[in-house]
Amino acid sequence: MEFFAINGSPRKNCNTAQLLDKSLEGIKSVFPDASAERIDLYDFPFHGCRSCFACKRKNGKHYGRCVQKDDLKPILEKIVEADGIILGSPIYFSDVSGNMRCFLERFMFPFVAYSKTESVEHKKMPLAYIYTMNASEELSHQIGYHNLHDHFEMGLSMVFTKPENLYVYETYQFKDYSKYVSDAFDEKERKNIRKTRFPKDLDNAFELGRKIAIQAKQHG
């Protein structure tokens, strides 16, 4: 079996990446022999949908597939056959990162049928989403992050399956807060959250991976 974690963070060793790696460990706890790969979107150049509509052309050889030729194309070709995918992104200005957004356009749009009667055949693998953010849980609800992400996940639900999700709040952003203009945050408090809460977040990410693996087993 084959599973992927898609990292929408530009930082390859920080919060989002660590949580995704832990989710892959959860998958491997169910399927020890499975392939479980993390893909870092900021490792290669690509762009979002160019609205060429080649994926919707009648009798077109690229119907239901993205025609754009760049470094994302071979990745899309293999992940659409995955047994499960876990997406992860920090929240920037109330939304997922720019690279994650571009990825999702290319990942989802070819499978959206502009038809009342026809659909595009594709694998409907289980999905999960890990959101990491600087905001507290209270503030995220005040701002309405969850409503925004519910709308975003609705698109994934329509194309694939309803995603499981994990929200991780008040992440530790800098190794040394004194080097940055960041007096809006209490460094001691953030260090304490990192020490006491983040291990629990990692445990939750592990369980999220297990859940995706179990769903994949049921789908299979």
WOUR-V309134 format. One record per residue. N is the residue number from 1. RES is the residue in three letters. SS is DSSP state (a for helix, b for strand, c for the rest). PSI is psi as a letter, one per 20 degrees, with the letter a starting at -180 (none if undefined). Layout:
<<N/RES/SS/PSI> <N/RES/SS/PSI>>
This chain:
<<1/MET/c/q> <2/GLU/b/p> <3/PHE/b/q> <4/PHE/b/q> <5/ALA/b/p> <6/ILE/b/o> <7/ASN/b/o> <8/GLY/c/j> <9/SER/c/q> <10/PRO/c/i> <11/ARG/c/p> <12/LYS/c/i> <13/ASN/c/j> <14/CYS/c/b> <15/ASN/a/g> <16/THR/a/g> <17/ALA/a/g> <18/GLN/a/h> <19/LEU/a/g> <20/LEU/a/g> <21/ASP/a/h> <22/LYS/a/h> <23/SER/a/h> <24/LEU/a/h> <25/GLU/a/h> <26/GLY/a/g> <27/ILE/a/g> <28/LYS/a/h> <29/SER/a/h> <30/VAL/a/g> <31/PHE/c/n> <32/PRO/c/h> <33/ASP/c/j> <34/ALA/c/q> <35/SER/b/p> <36/ALA/b/o> <37/GLU/b/p> <38/ARG/b/p> <39/ILE/b/p> <40/ASP/b/o> <41/LEU/a/h> <42/TYR/a/j> <43/ASP/a/i> <44/PHE/c/q> <45/PRO/c/p> <46/PHE/c/r> <47/HIS/c/r> <48/GLY/c/a> <49/CYS/c/p> <50/ARG/c/j> <51/SER/c/l> <52/CYS/c/i> <53/PHE/c/j> <54/ALA/a/h> <55/CYS/a/i> <56/LYS/a/j> <57/ARG/c/p> <58/LYS/c/p> <59/ASN/c/j> <60/GLY/c/q> <61/LYS/c/i> <62/HIS/c/j> <63/TYR/c/p> <64/GLY/c/j> <65/ARG/c/q> <66/CYS/c/p> <67/VAL/c/i> <68/GLN/c/p> <69/LYS/c/o> <70/ASP/c/a> <71/ASP/c/i> <72/LEU/c/h> <73/LYS/a/g> <74/PRO/a/h> <75/ILE/a/g> <76/LEU/a/h> <77/GLU/a/h> <78/LYS/a/h> <79/ILE/a/h> <80/VAL/c/i> <81/GLU/c/j> <82/ALA/c/r> <83/ASP/c/i> <84/GLY/b/q> <85/ILE/b/p> <86/ILE/b/p> <87/LEU/b/q> <88/GLY/b/p> <89/SER/b/q> <90/PRO/b/q> <91/ILE/b/o> <92/TYR/b/p> <93/PHE/c/l> <94/SER/c/j> <95/ASP/b/r> <96/VAL/b/r> <97/SER/c/q> <98/GLY/a/g> <99/ASN/a/h> <100/MET/a/h> <101/ARG/a/g> <102/CYS/a/g> <103/PHE/a/g> <104/LEU/a/h> <105/GLU/a/g> <106/ARG/a/h> <107/PHE/a/g> <108/MET/a/g> <109/PHE/a/h> <110/PRO/a/h> <111/PHE/a/i> <112/VAL/c/o> <113/ALA/c/p> <114/TYR/c/m> <115/SER/c/q> <116/LYS/c/i> <117/THR/c/h> <118/GLU/c/q> <119/SER/c/r> <120/VAL/c/p> <121/GLU/c/p> <122/HIS/c/r> <123/LYS/c/p> <124/LYS/c/m> <125/MET/c/q> <126/PRO/b/q> <127/LEU/b/q> <128/ALA/b/q> <129/TYR/b/p> <130/ILE/b/p> <131/TYR/b/p> <132/THR/b/q> <133/MET/c/q> <134/ASN/c/h> <135/ALA/c/q> <136/SER/c/r> <137/GLU/a/g> <138/GLU/a/g> <139/LEU/a/h> <140/SER/a/h> <141/HIS/a/h> <142/GLN/a/g> <143/ILE/a/h> <144/GLY/c/k> <145/TYR/a/g> <146/HIS/a/h> <147/ASN/a/g> <148/LEU/a/g> <149/HIS/a/h> <150/ASP/a/g> <151/HIS/a/g> <152/PHE/a/g> <153/GLU/a/h> <154/MET/a/h> <155/GLY/a/g> <156/LEU/a/h> <157/SER/a/g> <158/MET/a/h> <159/VAL/a/g> <160/PHE/c/d> <161/THR/c/r> <162/LYS/c/p> <163/PRO/c/q> <164/GLU/b/q> <165/ASN/b/r> <166/LEU/b/p> <167/TYR/b/p> <168/VAL/b/o> <169/TYR/c/r> <170/GLU/c/l> <171/THR/c/q> <172/TYR/c/o> <173/GLN/c/h> <174/PHE/c/q> <175/LYS/c/h> <176/ASP/c/o> <177/TYR/a/h> <178/SER/a/i> <179/LYS/a/i> <180/TYR/c/q> <181/VAL/c/n> <182/SER/c/k> <183/ASP/c/i> <184/ALA/c/i> <185/PHE/c/q> <186/ASP/c/o> <187/GLU/a/g> <188/LYS/a/g> <189/GLU/a/g> <190/ARG/a/h> <191/LYS/a/h> <192/ASN/a/g> <193/ILE/a/g> <194/ARG/a/h> <195/LYS/a/h> <196/THR/a/h> <197/ARG/c/h> <198/PHE/a/h> <199/PRO/a/h> <200/LYS/a/h> <201/ASP/a/h> <202/LEU/a/g> <203/ASP/a/g> <204/ASN/a/h> <205/ALA/a/h> <206/PHE/a/g> <207/GLU/a/h> <208/LEU/a/g> <209/GLY/a/g> <210/ARG/a/g> <211/LYS/a/g> <212/ILE/a/g> <213/ALA/a/g> <214/ILE/a/g> <215/GLN/a/h> <216/ALA/a/h> <217/LYS/a/g> <218/GLN/a/h> <219/HIS/a/h> <220/GLY/c/none>>
